[in-house]
Amino acid sequence: MKLVILCTEATERGNVSRPLNEKKVLSMAINLMDMVKTAISSGVADQIGSAVGLDKSKTGSAIEAAIPVLLGGLVKKASSPSGLSELGDIFKQQDKEPSVLDNLGGLLSGGANSKLLSMGASLLPMLLGSSQSSIVSVLMKLLGLGDKSVIGLLGSLAPIVMGVVGKQAKSAGGFDPSVLTNLLGSQSNLLSSALPNELKGVMGLADLGKQVTNAASNAASSAARTAQDAAKTASSPMGWLIPLACLALGGFLLWNLMSPKAEEKKEGAATAAQQTVPPADAPVPSVKELFELPGGISMDDLKKKLDGSFGGVVSALEGITDVDTAKGAVGKLEEAAKSYTESMTGVPDAAKGVLGSFFGPYLKTVGGILEKLYAIPGVKEVIEPVIGPMVESVTKIAG
């Protein structure tokens, strides 16, 4: 409706500098980290610590270290237009549901079967992206905790952080990109001080203030250009055309809103948003199901096994020079692919998300070798049936 309002003001006044009733982006002197801490009472903190296996003496400091990580992930997400759009959709859907902040005790009941952990498991990939594995490793080192405790802690806190930020964004005017950029951008100095350099490095937030400034500048420039263009149009000798343009625009928007395609788009967007946030009655896996690997092995042990599998693949591929050597390498490739499949059997999706950044370098190396080998006549036909399924699986996990 902003375009229609802009046209109305331009027609009535003939000279405008900004849209009528435009939402003002205000500087917000708030501390989101403190707000998240306030939302977590001592009882809730104890429940979180107990659910993820933390000693009571370490729970408070661990929570305090994890909060800026999650907020930093939001700031990083908001540094791109696509990230801002995704966050806006998530917050809009979140706003339709009962707030997690009003029922933290209930959502944490059941300990290892906590609904909060289930919600967080789906939010972490969005918040931390491909850096999740590296972030977990740094936190393990800084906090002296195991990977399951760190992942469980981040997962428990993620819905709380999203709840606090969503509530503040709504109070500031809604979930538009300008509001989110201003809200999250106001935290840059606080987060920069709270995050250790190791974490800022692996999260890609070394230039935190610059990233936020650029995002805010882009949003402000876009809004300014829109207002300036409107002012120029309204003050021109052809300003009498604006009412006709408004009528045409209004008709076009109305047609789009009423058309079946528009309904399909809205339904598709609603479905996508619903998939982003799990329903309240979804089956809730336990911490063991979410983060514990088959056979009780650790993440480090799994990585060692996978490292061996990839090493076998690279070694076998590097020995191929023609069709005959390709045929000779099939046995080694089959052995490496089988080892990979066995290692990944039963690994939960949450753990696969942690492995994404681990797989990245291997995928790049293998992809480069395959590109050269597939240029050799006849080689692809020999090795693709063996190596193809493994590469496809790794590509999905690495994202």
HELIX and SHEET records of a PDB file:
HELIX    1   1 LYS A    2  ARG A   13  1                                  12    
HELIX    2   2 LEU A   32  ALA A   39  1                                   8    
HELIX    3   3 SER A   42  ALA A   51  1                                  10    
HELIX    4   4 LYS A   56  LYS A   77  1                                  22    
HELIX    5   5 PRO A   81  LYS A   96  1                                  16    
HELIX    6   6 VAL A  100  ASP A  102  5                                   3    
HELIX    7   7 LEU A  104  LEU A  108  1                                   5    
HELIX    8   8 GLY A  111  ASN A  113  5                                   3    
HELIX    9   9 LYS A  115  LEU A  128  1                                  14    
HELIX   10  10 GLY A  129  SER A  131  5                                   3    
HELIX   11  11 GLN A  132  LEU A  143  1                                  12    
HELIX   12  12 ASP A  147  ALA A  172  1                                  26    
HELIX   13  13 PRO A  177  GLY A  185  1                                   9    
HELIX   14  14 SER A  188  ALA A  194  1                                   7    
HELIX   15  15 ASN A  197  VAL A  202  1                                   6    
HELIX   16  16 LEU A  208  SER A  235  1                                  28    
HELIX   17  17 GLY A  239  LEU A  241  5                                   3    
HELIX   18  18 ILE A  242  MET A  258  1                                  17    
HELIX   19  19 PRO A  260  THR A  276  1                                  17    
HELIX   20  20 VAL A  287  PHE A  291  1                                   5    
HELIX   21  21 PRO A  294  GLY A  296  5                                   3    
HELIX   22  22 MET A  299  GLU A  318  1                                  20    
HELIX   23  23 VAL A  323  MET A  344  1                                  22    
HELIX   24  24 ASP A  349  LEU A  373  1                                  25    
HELIX   25  25 VAL A  379  ALA A  398  1                                  20    
END                                                                             
